[in-house]
Amino acid sequence: MPQAFSQASVLATKLAVLTGLVLAVGAGTLARLRMQPAAAVGEPVDQPIRFSHAHHVGDIGIDCRFCHATVETSAFAGMPSTQLCLGCHSQLFVNAPELAPLRQSLRQHRPLHWNRVHDLPDFVYFDHSIHVGKGVACEECHGRVDRMPMMQREASLDMQWCLACHRDAARHLRPRGQVFAMQSAAAPSDAEAQRLARENRLLDQRRLTDCSTCHR
């Protein structure tokens, strides 16, 4: 019995189906990698509560690690829980309308949803603990948060911005005791930069600018 379809038509059909599957998978992958529109540099980001870093960090002097507790041990710096906020605000400004979302979070047993200021795409690997452990200050990427009534994006964090630092990483380091300080420190001298690089066992420029360092 003769075949209803020639080998060429069967092959064409298979290729068409395969192409459709590849396109569908590709579209799904792109959808997952798609970021929300990035916050513009210098523009405050709306939050469920108008939390002021200028007040909490600048005026009161709260250390970054109090709210971002895993910044030294994890890729993610961590966000404060409702219970942590209420450690102070169960006594201070208890009935303030501004803190209504915090009280609602407690009643509903749901964490506050803070909007990301820096939202890197999924194909970029970034680890807070590595940077902090090597002597990169919070201010290096986040700016002087102690002067920000509302948190804003200080730098673009695009690839060229990151590479500019990785190509001369030693010049962006600080002594361990100054990593969490807000002081707009000047870049270290050549001798100090070399000392910090040795002390922190900084990788060489080739390794720091290798694609696999940030894309894994």
N, C-alpha and C positions, 0 to 999 in steps of 0.2 A: 504494500500500500504506500503510495507516494506521500511524502511529508507535506503537511499543510503549510508549513513555513520553511523558507530556506534558511540555511545556516547563517547567512548574512543578516537576515531580519531578526533571527533569534538573538544574535550577538548585539545588534543595535538596541533591541528591547532591554537586554540585560544591562548594557551600558547606560541606557536612559534611566533605568531603575536605580542603578548604583550611583549615578550622578545626583539623582533626586535625594537619595539617602545622605550623601555627603553634604549637600547643600542644607538639608534639614538639620543635620548634626552641627554644621558650622553656624547656622543661624541661632540654634539653641545655645551654643557655646558663647557666641557674641552677646546674646541677651543676658547670660549669667555674668559676663565680664563687664557689661556696661555699667558705668558709674552714674550716680546722680550728678547733675551739673555741679561742678566744683565751685566752692565758695571763692569769690573774687578776692585777690590779695587786698588786705586793708579794709574789707567790709565785714562788720559784725554779723555773726550767725545767730538767727533766732533760736531760742531755747525755751523749754517748757517753764523754766524759772529764770529770771534775769540775774543769773549768778555773776557777781563781779569779782574777777581775779584781782582787780585793783584794790578792792576792799579787803578780801580775805588774805591775799598774799602781800600786797603792798602795805596796807594799814595795820592789819593784825599780825602779819608775819607767819602765816601758816606755811609749813614746808610742803613742797610738791608731793612728797611721799605720803602725806597724811591722807590725801584723797586718791592719789594714783599709786596705790600700795604695791602693785606688782611691777613697777617700772624697772626695778633692779634685778628682777628674777624671771621676767617673762617677755615675750615679744610684744604683748599688749600691756600698756601702762596701767590699765584698770580704771574703773570709774567708781565714784563713791556710791555706796548703797544708801537707801532711804534711812536705814538705821544709823548709819554714820552721820548723815546730815542732822538727824534728830538728836544725836548726842549733844549738840549745841541748841538746836532749835525746838527742843521740847521745853527749854527754859527761856530762850531768847526769841522775841518776835513771834510768840506762839500763835497768835490769832491774825497775823499779818495776811491780808488778802493775797499778797505776792506769793506766799508759801502754800496757798490752797492746793496746788498740784502735789506738793510733798505730803500733805495730810491725806489726800485722796489715794496716793500711792500706798500709804500705810494701811488704809481701810481695805483697799482692794487686793492687797498683797501682790502688787505689780510694780516692778521697778520703773523708775522714771526713764523715759526715752530721750536721751540727750542727742542732739543732732551733731553729727561729726563735722569738725572744722577741717581736718585733714583726712581725706578719704582716698587712699591709694587704690589703684585697680588690683584685682585679684592676682594678676600675674607678676606683681612686685612683692618681693619678700623684704620686710623690714622688722628688725628686732630691737626694741627699746633697750633691753638689758645689755646687749652687746655694745651699743653706742655709749650708754651711761658707764658701763664697766671700763671702757677704753678712755674715758675722760671727756666725752662730748657733752657739753652743758645743755640743759633743757633750752636755754635761751638761744642756742645756736640755730635751732629749727623753729621754735615757737615764739621767739622774740621776747620782749620785756612784758610778760603777762602781768607783772605787778603794776603796770600802767594801763591795763586794758579794762575799762568798766564792763565791756562785753567782749568775749573772746573772739578774735579775728585771725584770719590766715595771714601769717607774717611773710611767708615765702611761697613761691610757686610749687616747690617740691617736684618739679618736672625732672626728667632724667639728666639734662645738662646741668641743672642746679646741683643735683646730688653728685654727679661726676666731678664738678668743679671742686667740691670738698674732698672727694676720694683721691683726686690727683695730687693733692697737697694736704693730706689728712693731718699731719703733725701740727700744722699751723692752726688747726681748729681745736686743739686739745687744751684741757685745763687740769690743774692738780685735782686730785680726788675730792679734796675738801671744798672745791669751788663749783662742782658740777651742778649743784642745785641752787647756787647763789644767783641773785639777780643784780648784776653790777656792770654789764656792758664792758667786760674786760677787753683790753687790747690784745691783739694777736701776740703770742709769745715770741721772744727773740729766737734766732736760729739755734743757739745753744740750748735754750730752754725747750724748744720744739723737739730737738733731737733727744734730749733727756727724757721728755714725756713719752716719746715714741718707744724708747728702749724700756722704760718703766712699765708701759702698758702693752709691751710685746706687739706693737702695731705691725700688721702685715705690710708687705711691700706694695708699691703702686701697681705693679702688674696684677697682683692678686686682688687688690681692692677695686680695680677697674675691670676685672674679668666679668663677662656677662652673667656667669653662674653665681656670682656673689649676690646679686639682687633678683635674678630670674631663675627660679629653681623648679 
